């Protein structure tokens, strides 16, 4: 199997850093088997598609990890608490069908795209 990298963008790295250390280790440990699991059709993954772009949702207990496939492995965009998503769905007046409703909601995609905003240069 070729090398498999898990790339955390700045936003997801910051979200991971905010978690308690034991939870950080749990999240990172769950990624160990990910290359093999991605090759199977597994119910623990959800898929959200829009404009020829597909995100994969990986459930880790009370957290949801949203990532995209990359030639080197995956790029993690967001690590969100399940409760944060319920709040988001509630504020957006959406039912709780997580993947389908998020996929169709432009505000969710804005949340994902926020990670691509370049940092301002210091003067």
Buried (B, 14 or more C-beta within 10 A) or exposed (E): EEEBEBBBBEBBBEBBEEBEEEBBEBBEEBBEEBBEBBEEEEEEBBEBEBEEEEBBBBBBEEBBBBBBEEEEBBBBBBBBBBEBBEEBBEEEEBEEEBBEBBBEBEEBBEBBEEBEEEEEEEE
